[in-house]
């Protein structure tokens, strides 16, 4: 697992270099290690190399890893995958952040199921910025309506937006997300997080104001989906 430490260190070096080279000063984004389908040992290897923020796509996998790593009290768990109504409790009781809110019903269930002792769940609205029929997320035009509903719920904190652009469409998508983020902050100043950019396009996301980038393959290597 030493390779994970090396790859993680390289990712942070690249992030710092690209961030320092930006023509305009921006907040340095947080790096989320996307550990979906990876064993707990891989998360531990990254943790031992200094990583504290991890992202998962599947509710059951998130819950199982969080339970196995409960002694690592300073891990911050981000849920970034699609969320169905029958899986919300697993996420509400485990995650610190949810990036994939695209329906008020899901937000309402998370709010109702969030244990008071854990404090508010930080949430992002997922925007289907490339208007892909197969992809989750709200239309850009529906952002403020969903934001109004989510922001009124107890035990949730609206913190910003998330997007996954269509392949080959990253730059226009990131530019559009930057504008949507400004619009959202005019109504909800605390909702200033912008989760966008993955292993293949994060430098571009950085230029458009990403505050969280999600790296999986760059840290953990290629995923083996046959292990699911």
N, C-alpha and C positions, 0 to 999 in steps of 0.2 A: 504493500500500500504506500510505499515511499513515493511512488510516482504521483500519487494524488497530491502529496505535499508540494512536490516540484511543480506540478501543473497549476496548483492553486497560487503558489508564489508568483509564477509567470503571469497568471491572469491578473493579479493585483499590480504587478509591474506594468503590464500593458495598459491597464485601466488608468493608472497614475500618469503614465506618459501621454496617453491620448487626452486625458482631462487637462493636464498642464498645457497642452498645445492648443487648446480651444482659443479662438480669437476673443471671445467674450467670457468673462468670469461666470461660472455656473457652480451650483452646489455639487460637490463630488458625490456621485451616486453610490448607493449601497450595492454590493455584489451578493446576489442570492445564489447559493449552490443548489442546483436542481438535482435532487438525489433520487428521483423516481426510478423504480425497478432496480436500484442499487442496494446491496446488502447493508445492514447496520454497521458492519465493519468498515465500509467505505465512508459512512458518515463520521464514525469515530476517528478515522484517519484524517479527515478534513478538519474535524474539531481539534485534534491534537496539533494540527498545523496552524491553528488560530481562527478558523472559520466558526461563526456563531449563528449565521442566518441560513436556513435551509428551506427549500421549497419542494412540495410534493403535489402530485396530480390526482392521486386516488385516495378517497377518504379512508378506506380500510388500511391501506399501507401507511398513511399518515398516523392513524391511531396506533397501529402496531409498533411503528418505530418510536413514536413519542413515549409509549409505555415502556419499551425496552431501554430507552435512553432517559428515563425520568430522573436519574441521578445527575444528569448533565443539566442542571437547573437553569443555566443561562443560554440554552439554545432557544432561538426564536424560530418558530415554525410558520411558514407561509403556505397557504393552500392556493394553488394556481390553476386547478383543473375545473372542468365542468362539474356542476353540483346538482344532484337530483334531490327531490324533497325527502326521499326515504333515507338519505345519507347525511342530512344536515346535522344531526345530533353528534355524530362522530367528529365533525369539523368544529362545531360550536364548543365542544368540550375539550378540544385539543389545540386548535390553531391560535396564533396570536394575530395573524393577518389572513384575510381572504381577498384574493385579487379578482375573482370571477363572478361578481354580482351582476346578473343581467335580468333578474325578475324580482319584483317586490315580494312575491310569495316566498322566495328563498330567503330574502333578507328578514322577513317577518319570522320565519321559522328559526333562523339563527339567533335572532334577538330573544325569542321566547325560550330557546334551549340553552342560551349562554349562562353558565353558572355565575352567580353574582360574585363569588369569591375570586373569580379570574379577572374581573374588571371588564371594561368594554372591549369588544372585538373590533379591530381596525379593518375597514373594508374599502375596496376599490371597485368602481363600476367598470365592467368589461365592455368595451366598444368594438363592434364589428366594423372596424374602420374601412376595410376593403369591400364591404358589402358582399361577403361570401355566403351563399345559401347554406353551405354545410357547416359553417362556423358559428359558435356561440357568440353572444354579445348583443348589445342593443344598437339600434341605429343612432347615429350622431344626433339626429333631430329629437330623439327621445331622452337625451341625457339629463336635462334639467328636470323633467317630470319624475324620472326615477330617483334622481338626487333628492328631490323634495320629500319623496316617500321614505327613503332610507334615512335621511337626516333626522326624521321625526321619531325614529324608533329608539327605545331604550336599549342599553347594552350594546349598541353599535356606534362606531365613530366613522363618519365618512371622511376618507383621507385622500381620495383622488381617483385616478383612472388607470386602466390597463388595456393593452391592445397587442394583438398578434397579427401583423400585416400578412397579406397574401404574398407568396413567393414572387420575388422580382418587383414588388411594389412598396418596399420599405420606405424609401425617401418621401414620396407623396403622403404615405400613411403617417409617418412620424411628424411631418410638417402639419398635417391636419390635426393630429393629436395635440401638438403644442398649442395650437389655437383653441382647441376645445378645453384644454387645461386652463388657459387664461380666462375663458368664459366661465368655467366652473368656479374658479377662485374669486371672480367678481361677486358671486352669490354666497360662496362658502370659502372664505379665505384660508381656513385650515386644511382644505382639500387640495394640497399642493404636491402630492406625490404623483409621479408618472412612471408606471412600470411598463417598460418596453425595451426591446433589444435582447437578443439571444446570442448564442455562440457565433452565428454567421453574420449578424448585422449590428452588433452592439456599438461599434464605433460611430456608426451613423446615428443611432439612437441618442448617443451622448451629445452629438452636435445639436440635437433638437430638444435638449433639456430633460432627458431621462433621469430620474432620481433613483430608480432601481433597475438593474439589469439582471437577467436570469441566465446563468451559465451552467450547463449540464455536461455536455460532451467535452467541452474545453477543460473541465476539471476531472471528471470521472471516466472519460473515454466513452466509446460507443456503447449504447444500451443493448441489452439482450432481452427482448420482449418475450422470449420463450420462457423466461423464469417467472412470469406473472402467474 
